[in-house]
Amino acid sequence: WFYRYLSIVYDKIVNPGHWTEDMREDALEPADIKPEHVICDVGGGTGFCTLGVIKAGGTPEKITLLDQSDHQLAKARAKEGLKGVTIVQGDAEDLPFETDSKDRYVSAGSIEYW
């Protein structure tokens, strides 16, 4: 229920108060993202970090955004910049993927909720 209400203002008020694009780029730099990498943004919410993965060189069709909130995911699905990204509802503590099926797992701003 928490994100049902928070998702309404998340991209305009909440996220900008915690993450800037510069911070996102700095956080993603160690991932050394390449176009051929298969990537999962765990706890990706509305897709702010996922957009950074794409900007860093990730191929949308090789990226999965996973989040538990259907309300946050609805916001992500509506973003033109995330077209091609696989967007799935799931639990960060019980990933619905085979072990080692991704080249990179990234997360920004959600780990404190796991």
N, CA, C and O atoms as a GROMACS GRO file, in nm:
protein
  456
    1TRP      N    1   0.082  -0.120   0.000
    1TRP     CA    2   0.000   0.000   0.000
    1TRP      C    3   0.086   0.126   0.000
    1TRP      O    4   0.043   0.231  -0.049
    2PHE      N    5   0.205   0.116   0.054
    2PHE     CA    6   0.295   0.229   0.067
    2PHE      C    7   0.320   0.298  -0.068
    2PHE      O    8   0.304   0.420  -0.080
    3TYR      N    9   0.359   0.220  -0.168
    3TYR     CA   10   0.390   0.278  -0.299
    3TYR      C   11   0.265   0.312  -0.379
    3TYR      O   12   0.274   0.383  -0.479
    4ARG      N   13   0.152   0.264  -0.338
    4ARG     CA   14   0.028   0.302  -0.405
    4ARG      C   15   0.012   0.453  -0.401
    4ARG      O   16  -0.030   0.515  -0.498
    5TYR      N   17   0.047   0.512  -0.288
    5TYR     CA   18   0.036   0.656  -0.272
    5TYR      C   19   0.165   0.728  -0.308
    5TYR      O   20   0.163   0.835  -0.369
    6LEU      N   21   0.276   0.670  -0.271
    6LEU     CA   22   0.404   0.734  -0.296
    6LEU      C   23   0.434   0.744  -0.446
    6LEU      O   24   0.497   0.840  -0.491
    7SER      N   25   0.390   0.646  -0.524
    7SER     CA   26   0.419   0.647  -0.667
    7SER      C   27   0.359   0.768  -0.738
    7SER      O   28   0.405   0.807  -0.845
    8ILE      N   29   0.258   0.826  -0.680
    8ILE     CA   30   0.192   0.943  -0.739
    8ILE      C   31   0.290   1.061  -0.749
    8ILE      O   32   0.288   1.136  -0.846
    9VAL      N   33   0.374   1.076  -0.648
    9VAL     CA   34   0.467   1.191  -0.643
    9VAL      C   35   0.613   1.149  -0.650
    9VAL      O   36   0.702   1.233  -0.639
   10TYR      N   37   0.639   1.021  -0.668
   10TYR     CA   38   0.774   0.969  -0.656
   10TYR      C   39   0.875   1.038  -0.750
   10TYR      O   40   0.980   1.083  -0.705
   11ASP      N   41   0.844   1.045  -0.877
   11ASP     CA   42   0.938   1.102  -0.974
   11ASP      C   43   0.954   1.253  -0.963
   11ASP      O   44   1.056   1.308  -1.004
   12LYS      N   45   0.855   1.319  -0.908
   12LYS     CA   46   0.859   1.466  -0.900
   12LYS      C   47   0.913   1.518  -0.768
   12LYS      O   48   0.974   1.624  -0.763
   13ILE      N   49   0.891   1.444  -0.660
   13ILE     CA   50   0.928   1.495  -0.528
   13ILE      C   51   1.027   1.404  -0.455
   13ILE      O   52   1.131   1.451  -0.408
   14VAL      N   53   0.997   1.277  -0.445
   14VAL     CA   54   1.077   1.186  -0.363
   14VAL      C   55   1.214   1.159  -0.426
   14VAL      O   56   1.316   1.188  -0.364
   15ASN      N   57   1.216   1.105  -0.545
   15ASN     CA   58   1.343   1.066  -0.606
   15ASN      C   59   1.438   1.186  -0.625
   15ASN      O   60   1.556   1.174  -0.592
   16PRO      N   61   1.392   1.299  -0.676
   16PRO     CA   62   1.485   1.412  -0.693
   16PRO      C   63   1.549   1.458  -0.562
   16PRO      O   64   1.657   1.517  -0.564
   17GLY      N   65   1.484   1.432  -0.451
   17GLY     CA   66   1.541   1.470  -0.322
   17GLY      C   67   1.649   1.375  -0.274
   17GLY      O   68   1.722   1.407  -0.180
   18HIS      N   69   1.660   1.259  -0.337
   18HIS     CA   70   1.756   1.158  -0.295
   18HIS      C   71   1.862   1.126  -0.399
   18HIS      O   72   1.975   1.093  -0.364
   19TRP      N   73   1.826   1.136  -0.526
   19TRP     CA   74   1.917   1.097  -0.634
   19TRP      C   75   1.917   1.201  -0.743
   19TRP      O   76   1.811   1.244  -0.790
   20THR      N   77   2.035   1.242  -0.785
   20THR     CA   78   2.048   1.327  -0.902
   20THR      C   79   2.102   1.241  -1.016
   20THR      O   80   2.149   1.130  -0.992
   21GLU      N   81   2.096   1.290  -1.136
   21GLU     CA   82   2.152   1.214  -1.248
   21GLU      C   83   2.303   1.197  -1.232
   21GLU      O   84   2.357   1.092  -1.268
   22ASP      N   85   2.370   1.298  -1.180
   22ASP     CA   86   2.515   1.286  -1.156
   22ASP      C   87   2.545   1.176  -1.055
   22ASP      O   88   2.638   1.098  -1.074
   23MET      N   89   2.467   1.169  -0.948
   23MET     CA   90   2.486   1.064  -0.847
   23MET      C   91   2.463   0.927  -0.909
   23MET      O   92   2.536   0.831  -0.882
   24ARG      N   93   2.359   0.918  -0.992
   24ARG     CA   94   2.327   0.792  -1.058
   24ARG      C   95   2.443   0.748  -1.147
   24ARG      O   96   2.483   0.632  -1.144
   25GLU      N   97   2.496   0.841  -1.226
   25GLU     CA   98   2.608   0.806  -1.314
   25GLU      C   99   2.729   0.760  -1.234
   25GLU      O  100   2.796   0.664  -1.272
   26ASP      N  101   2.758   0.828  -1.124
   26ASP     CA  102   2.870   0.788  -1.038
   26ASP      C  103   2.848   0.649  -0.980
   26ASP      O  104   2.940   0.568  -0.973
   27ALA      N  105   2.724   0.621  -0.938
   27ALA     CA  106   2.693   0.491  -0.878
   27ALA      C  107   2.702   0.378  -0.980
   27ALA      O  108   2.738   0.266  -0.945
   28LEU      N  109   2.670   0.405  -1.106
   28LEU     CA  110   2.672   0.302  -1.210
   28LEU      C  111   2.810   0.281  -1.271
   28LEU      O  112   2.834   0.178  -1.334
   29GLU      N  113   2.898   0.375  -1.253
   29GLU     CA  114   3.031   0.366  -1.316
   29GLU      C  115   3.104   0.234  -1.285
   29GLU      O  116   3.160   0.175  -1.377
   30PRO      N  117   3.105   0.187  -1.160
   30PRO     CA  118   3.177   0.061  -1.133
   30PRO      C  119   3.119  -0.061  -1.206
   30PRO      O  120   3.188  -0.162  -1.221
   31ALA      N  121   2.994  -0.052  -1.250
   31ALA     CA  122   2.933  -0.164  -1.322
   31ALA      C  123   2.993  -0.182  -1.461
   31ALA      O  124   2.977  -0.288  -1.522
   32ASP      N  125   3.060  -0.080  -1.512
   32ASP     CA  126   3.126  -0.088  -1.642
   32ASP      C  127   3.031  -0.148  -1.747
   32ASP      O  128   3.062  -0.249  -1.810
   33ILE      N  129   2.917  -0.085  -1.763
   33ILE     CA  130   2.810  -0.137  -1.849
   33ILE      C  131   2.850  -0.133  -1.996
   33ILE      O  132   2.901  -0.032  -2.046
   34LYS      N  133   2.826  -0.244  -2.063
   34LYS     CA  134   2.853  -0.260  -2.206
   34LYS      C  135   2.722  -0.297  -2.278
   34LYS      O  136   2.633  -0.355  -2.217
   35PRO      N  137   2.712  -0.264  -2.407
   35PRO     CA  138   2.588  -0.296  -2.480
   35PRO      C  139   2.552  -0.445  -2.480
   35PRO      O  140   2.434  -0.480  -2.488
   36GLU      N  141   2.652  -0.531  -2.471
   36GLU     CA  142   2.624  -0.675  -2.475
   36GLU      C  143   2.582  -0.734  -2.340
   36GLU      O  144   2.538  -0.849  -2.334
   37HIS      N  145   2.593  -0.657  -2.233
   37HIS     CA  146   2.559  -0.708  -2.100
   37HIS      C  147   2.409  -0.730  -2.084
   37HIS      O  148   2.327  -0.649  -2.128
   38VAL      N  149   2.375  -0.839  -2.019
   38VAL     CA  150   2.238  -0.866  -1.977
   38VAL      C  151   2.230  -0.815  -1.832
   38VAL      O  152   2.306  -0.860  -1.746
   39ILE      N  153   2.139  -0.722  -1.807
   39ILE     CA  154   2.139  -0.646  -1.682
   39ILE      C  155   2.003  -0.652  -1.615
   39ILE      O  156   1.899  -0.651  -1.682
   40CYS      N  157   2.004  -0.657  -1.482
   40CYS     CA  158   1.881  -0.645  -1.405
   40CYS      C  159   1.894  -0.529  -1.307
   40CYS      O  160   1.990  -0.522  -1.230
   41ASP      N  161   1.797  -0.439  -1.310
   41ASP     CA  162   1.786  -0.332  -1.211
   41ASP      C  163   1.691  -0.384  -1.104
   41ASP      O  164   1.570  -0.389  -1.124
   42VAL      N  165   1.748  -0.421  -0.991
   42VAL     CA  166   1.671  -0.481  -0.882
   42VAL      C  167   1.611  -0.370  -0.795
   42VAL      O  168   1.682  -0.282  -0.749
   43GLY      N  169   1.480  -0.377  -0.775
   43GLY     CA  170   1.413  -0.270  -0.701
   43GLY      C  171   1.408  -0.144  -0.784
   43GLY      O  172   1.422  -0.033  -0.731
   44GLY      N  173   1.389  -0.160  -0.914
   44GLY     CA  174   1.400  -0.050  -1.009
   44GLY      C  175   1.289   0.054  -1.006
   44GLY      O  176   1.302   0.160  -1.067
   45GLY      N  177   1.181   0.027  -0.935
   45GLY     CA  178   1.074   0.125  -0.918
   45GLY      C  179   1.026   0.185  -1.047
   45GLY      O  180   0.984   0.113  -1.138
   46THR      N  181   1.030   0.318  -1.055
   46THR     CA  182   0.979   0.389  -1.172
   46THR      C  183   1.080   0.396  -1.286
   46THR      O  184   1.051   0.452  -1.391
   47GLY      N  185   1.199   0.341  -1.265
   47GLY     CA  186   1.296   0.329  -1.374
   47GLY      C  187   1.406   0.433  -1.379
   47GLY      O  188   1.475   0.442  -1.480
   48PHE      N  189   1.424   0.512  -1.274
   48PHE     CA  190   1.528   0.615  -1.276
   48PHE      C  191   1.666   0.553  -1.297
   48PHE      O  192   1.741   0.600  -1.382
   49CYS      N  193   1.699   0.451  -1.222
   49CYS     CA  194   1.830   0.386  -1.238
   49CYS      C  195   1.839   0.316  -1.374
   49CYS      O  196   1.943   0.318  -1.438
   50THR      N  197   1.730   0.255  -1.417
   50THR     CA  198   1.729   0.186  -1.545
   50THR      C  199   1.758   0.283  -1.659
   50THR      O  200   1.830   0.249  -1.753
   51LEU      N  201   1.702   0.402  -1.652
   51LEU     CA  202   1.734   0.504  -1.753
   51LEU      C  203   1.883   0.536  -1.752
   51LEU      O  204   1.942   0.562  -1.857
   52GLY      N  205   1.943   0.535  -1.635
   52GLY     CA  206   2.087   0.555  -1.625
   52GLY      C  207   2.166   0.442  -1.686
   52GLY      O  208   2.271   0.464  -1.746
   53VAL      N  209   2.117   0.320  -1.671
   53VAL     CA  210   2.182   0.203  -1.731
   53VAL      C  211   2.182   0.218  -1.884
   53VAL      O  212   2.282   0.190  -1.950
   54ILE      N  213   2.070   0.262  -1.938
   54ILE     CA  214   2.061   0.283  -2.082
   54ILE      C  215   2.156   0.396  -2.125
   54ILE      O  216   2.228   0.383  -2.224
   55LYS      N  217   2.156   0.504  -2.050
   55LYS     CA  218   2.246   0.616  -2.082
   55LYS      C  219   2.393   0.573  -2.076
   55LYS      O  220   2.476   0.623  -2.152
   56ALA      N  221   2.424   0.480  -1.985
   56ALA     CA  222   2.562   0.431  -1.971
   56ALA      C  223   2.601   0.332  -2.080
   56ALA      O  224   2.717   0.290  -2.086
   57GLY      N  225   2.507   0.295  -2.166
   57GLY     CA  226   2.540   0.206  -2.277
   57GLY      C  227   2.467   0.074  -2.280
   57GLY      O  228   2.489  -0.007  -2.370
   58GLY      N  229   2.380   0.051  -2.182
   58GLY     CA  230   2.302  -0.073  -2.180
   58GLY      C  231   2.200  -0.076  -2.293
   58GLY      O  232   2.145   0.027  -2.331
   59THR      N  233   2.177  -0.194  -2.346
   59THR     CA  234   2.081  -0.214  -2.454
   59THR      C  235   1.944  -0.244  -2.392
   59THR      O  236   1.931  -0.343  -2.320
   60PRO      N  237   1.841  -0.161  -2.418
   60PRO     CA  238   1.712  -0.181  -2.352
   60PRO      C  239   1.658  -0.324  -2.359
   60PRO      O  240   1.603  -0.374  -2.261
   61GLU      N  241   1.673  -0.389  -2.473
   61GLU     CA  242   1.621  -0.525  -2.489
   61GLU      C  243   1.697  -0.628  -2.406
   61GLU      O  244   1.654  -0.743  -2.396
   62LYS      N  245   1.808  -0.589  -2.346
   62LYS     CA  246   1.886  -0.680  -2.261
   62LYS      C  247   1.878  -0.640  -2.113
   62LYS      O  248   1.954  -0.689  -2.030
   63ILE      N  249   1.783  -0.552  -2.083
   63ILE     CA  250   1.768  -0.501  -1.946
   63ILE      C  251   1.634  -0.546  -1.890
   63ILE      O  252   1.531  -0.541  -1.959
   64THR      N  253   1.636  -0.589  -1.764
   64THR     CA  254   1.514  -0.620  -1.691
   64THR      C  255   1.505  -0.526  -1.571
   64THR      O  256   1.601  -0.512  -1.495
   65LEU      N  257   1.391  -0.464  -1.555
   65LEU     CA  258   1.361  -0.382  -1.438
   65LEU      C  259   1.268  -0.465  -1.351
   65LEU      O  260   1.161  -0.506  -1.396
   66LEU      N  261   1.309  -0.492  -1.228
   66LEU     CA  262   1.229  -0.572  -1.136
   66LEU      C  263   1.193  -0.488  -1.014
   66LEU      O  264   1.279  -0.421  -0.957
   67ASP      N  265   1.067  -0.492  -0.976
   67ASP     CA  266   1.022  -0.423  -0.855
   67ASP      C  267   0.899  -0.495  -0.802
   67ASP      O  268   0.829  -0.565  -0.875
   68GLN      N  269   0.874  -0.478  -0.673
   68GLN     CA  270   0.759  -0.545  -0.613
   68GLN      C  271   0.630  -0.464  -0.625
   68GLN      O  272   0.521  -0.519  -0.609
   69SER      N  273   0.640  -0.335  -0.653
   69SER     CA  274   0.523  -0.247  -0.654
   69SER      C  275   0.463  -0.233  -0.794
   69SER      O  276   0.528  -0.181  -0.885
   70ASP      N  277   0.342  -0.279  -0.809
   70ASP     CA  278   0.276  -0.264  -0.938
   70ASP      C  279   0.251  -0.116  -0.969
   70ASP      O  280   0.244  -0.079  -1.086
   71HIS      N  281   0.238  -0.032  -0.867
   71HIS     CA  282   0.217   0.111  -0.890
   71HIS      C  283   0.344   0.178  -0.944
   71HIS      O  284   0.337   0.260  -1.035
   72GLN      N  285   0.459   0.142  -0.888
   72GLN     CA  286   0.586   0.195  -0.939
   72GLN      C  287   0.611   0.143  -1.081
   72GLN      O  288   0.655   0.218  -1.168
   73LEU      N  289   0.582   0.017  -1.104
   73LEU     CA  290   0.604  -0.042  -1.236
   73LEU      C  291   0.512   0.020  -1.342
   73LEU      O  292   0.552   0.033  -1.458
   74ALA      N  293   0.392   0.059  -1.303
   74ALA     CA  294   0.303   0.127  -1.398
   74ALA      C  295   0.365   0.258  -1.445
   74ALA      O  296   0.354   0.294  -1.562
   75LYS      N  297   0.431   0.329  -1.353
   75LYS     CA  298   0.501   0.453  -1.391
   75LYS      C  299   0.615   0.421  -1.487
   75LYS      O  300   0.636   0.493  -1.585
   76ALA      N  301   0.689   0.315  -1.458
   76ALA     CA  302   0.801   0.276  -1.545
   76ALA      C  303   0.751   0.238  -1.684
   76ALA      O  304   0.811   0.279  -1.784
   77ARG      N  305   0.644   0.162  -1.691
   77ARG     CA  306   0.591   0.119  -1.820
   77ARG      C  307   0.546   0.236  -1.907
   77ARG      O  308   0.544   0.226  -2.030
   78ALA      N  309   0.511   0.347  -1.844
   78ALA     CA  310   0.463   0.464  -1.918
   78ALA      C  311   0.576   0.550  -1.973
   78ALA      O  312   0.550   0.645  -2.048
   79LYS      N  313   0.700   0.521  -1.938
   79LYS     CA  314   0.813   0.604  -1.980
   79LYS      C  315   0.866   0.561  -2.116
   79LYS      O  316   0.906   0.446  -2.136
   80GLU      N  317   0.866   0.654  -2.208
   80GLU     CA  318   0.915   0.629  -2.344
   80GLU      C  319   1.059   0.580  -2.343
   80GLU      O  320   1.096   0.493  -2.421
   81GLY      N  321   1.140   0.635  -2.254
   81GLY     CA  322   1.281   0.598  -2.248
   81GLY      C  323   1.308   0.456  -2.205
   81GLY      O  324   1.420   0.408  -2.217
   82LEU      N  325   1.205   0.387  -2.156
   82LEU     CA  326   1.220   0.248  -2.112
   82LEU      C  327   1.161   0.148  -2.212
   82LEU      O  328   1.151   0.029  -2.181
   83LYS      N  329   1.123   0.195  -2.329
   83LYS     CA  330   1.070   0.103  -2.431
   83LYS      C  331   1.176   0.000  -2.465
   83LYS      O  332   1.292   0.033  -2.488
   84GLY      N  333   1.135  -0.125  -2.469
   84GLY     CA  334   1.226  -0.235  -2.498
   84GLY      C  335   1.275  -0.305  -2.373
   84GLY      O  336   1.318  -0.421  -2.379
   85VAL      N  337   1.269  -0.237  -2.258
   85VAL     CA  338   1.311  -0.296  -2.131
   85VAL      C  339   1.203  -0.394  -2.085
   85VAL      O  340   1.084  -0.365  -2.094
   86THR      N  341   1.244  -0.510  -2.035
   86THR     CA  342   1.150  -0.605  -1.976
   86THR      C  343   1.121  -0.558  -1.834
   86THR      O  344   1.213  -0.543  -1.754
   87ILE      N  345   0.995  -0.535  -1.804
   87ILE     CA  346   0.955  -0.484  -1.674
   87ILE      C  347   0.871  -0.591  -1.605
   87ILE      O  348   0.765  -0.630  -1.653
   88VAL      N  349   0.922  -0.638  -1.489
   88VAL     CA  350   0.855  -0.748  -1.420
   88VAL      C  351   0.835  -0.717  -1.271
   88VAL      O  352   0.914  -0.647  -1.208
   89GLN      N  353   0.727  -0.771  -1.220
   89GLN     CA  354   0.701  -0.760  -1.077
   89GLN      C  355   0.766  -0.880  -1.010
   89GLN      O  356   0.750  -0.994  -1.053
   90GLY      N  357   0.841  -0.852  -0.903
   90GLY     CA  358   0.908  -0.961  -0.833
   90GLY      C  359   0.973  -0.912  -0.705
   90GLY      O  360   0.973  -0.793  -0.674
   91ASP      N  361   1.027  -1.006  -0.632
   91ASP     CA  362   1.086  -0.982  -0.501
   91ASP      C  363   1.238  -0.978  -0.511
   91ASP      O  364   1.299  -1.071  -0.562
   92ALA      N  365   1.298  -0.871  -0.462
   92ALA     CA  366   1.444  -0.856  -0.465
   92ALA      C  367   1.514  -0.963  -0.382
   92ALA      O  368   1.630  -0.993  -0.407
   93GLU      N  369   1.446  -1.021  -0.286
   93GLU     CA  370   1.505  -1.124  -0.202
   93GLU      C  371   1.482  -1.264  -0.256
   93GLU      O  372   1.531  -1.362  -0.200
   94ASP      N  373   1.408  -1.274  -0.365
   94ASP     CA  374   1.381  -1.404  -0.429
   94ASP      C  375   1.370  -1.380  -0.580
   94ASP      O  376   1.263  -1.388  -0.639
   95LEU      N  377   1.485  -1.351  -0.640
   95LEU     CA  378   1.487  -1.314  -0.781
   95LEU      C  379   1.434  -1.428  -0.870
   95LEU      O  380   1.470  -1.544  -0.850
   96PRO      N  381   1.348  -1.394  -0.965
   96PRO     CA  382   1.288  -1.495  -1.053
   96PRO      C  383   1.374  -1.529  -1.174
   96PRO      O  384   1.323  -1.543  -1.286
   97PHE      N  385   1.506  -1.542  -1.152
   97PHE     CA  386   1.599  -1.571  -1.260
   97PHE      C  387   1.690  -1.685  -1.218
   97PHE      O  388   1.711  -1.710  -1.099
   98GLU      N  389   1.743  -1.754  -1.317
   98GLU     CA  390   1.843  -1.856  -1.290
   98GLU      C  391   1.970  -1.789  -1.236
   98GLU      O  392   2.002  -1.677  -1.275
   99THR      N  393   2.040  -1.856  -1.148
   99THR     CA  394   2.167  -1.806  -1.096
   99THR      C  395   2.262  -1.776  -1.212
   99THR      O  396   2.274  -1.854  -1.305
  100ASP      N  397   2.327  -1.664  -1.204
  100ASP     CA  398   2.425  -1.619  -1.304
  100ASP      C  399   2.365  -1.597  -1.443
  100ASP      O  400   2.438  -1.603  -1.543
  101SER      N  401   2.236  -1.571  -1.451
  101SER     CA  402   2.175  -1.547  -1.582
  101SER      C  403   2.192  -1.403  -1.629
  101SER      O  404   2.163  -1.372  -1.744
  102LYS      N  405   2.240  -1.317  -1.542
  102LYS     CA  406   2.263  -1.177  -1.578
  102LYS      C  407   2.412  -1.147  -1.565
  102LYS      O  408   2.482  -1.207  -1.484
  103ASP      N  409   2.459  -1.053  -1.647
  103ASP     CA  410   2.598  -1.009  -1.638
  103ASP      C  411   2.617  -0.905  -1.530
  103ASP      O  412   2.724  -0.897  -1.468
  104ARG      N  413   2.514  -0.825  -1.506
  104ARG     CA  414   2.520  -0.720  -1.406
  104ARG      C  415   2.386  -0.712  -1.334
  104ARG      O  416   2.280  -0.724  -1.395
  105TYR      N  417   2.394  -0.690  -1.203
  105TYR     CA  418   2.278  -0.657  -1.122
  105TYR      C  419   2.306  -0.520  -1.064
  105TYR      O  420   2.411  -0.500  -1.002
  106VAL      N  421   2.217  -0.426  -1.081
  106VAL     CA  422   2.234  -0.293  -1.025
  106VAL      C  423   2.113  -0.260  -0.940
  106VAL      O  424   2.005  -0.317  -0.956
  107SER      N  425   2.132  -0.166  -0.849
  107SER     CA  426   2.023  -0.121  -0.764
  107SER      C  427   2.058   0.016  -0.709
  107SER      O  428   2.173   0.040  -0.671
  108ALA      N  429   1.961   0.103  -0.703
  108ALA     CA  430   1.983   0.237  -0.647
  108ALA      C  431   1.857   0.282  -0.574
  108ALA      O  432   1.750   0.293  -0.633
  109GLY      N  433   1.872   0.307  -0.446
  109GLY     CA  434   1.761   0.363  -0.370
  109GLY      C  435   1.656   0.265  -0.324
  109GLY      O  436   1.547   0.306  -0.285
  110SER      N  437   1.684   0.136  -0.328
  110SER     CA  438   1.581   0.042  -0.282
  110SER      C  439   1.631  -0.059  -0.179
  110SER      O  440   1.551  -0.121  -0.110
  111ILE      N  441   1.762  -0.075  -0.169
  111ILE     CA  442   1.816  -0.184  -0.086
  111ILE      C  443   1.772  -0.173   0.060
  111ILE      O  444   1.762  -0.274   0.130
  112GLU      N  445   1.747  -0.052   0.106
  112GLU     CA  446   1.705  -0.037   0.246
  112GLU      C  447   1.566  -0.096   0.271
  112GLU      O  448   1.525  -0.109   0.387
  113TYR      N  449   1.494  -0.130   0.166
  113TYR     CA  450   1.360  -0.188   0.182
  113TYR      C  451   1.358  -0.340   0.172
  113TYR      O  452   1.254  -0.402   0.194
  114TRP      N  453   1.470  -0.402   0.138
  114TRP     CA  454   1.472  -0.547   0.121
  114TRP      C  455   1.477  -0.616   0.255
  114TRP      O  456   1.479  -0.739   0.260
   0.00000   0.00000   0.00000
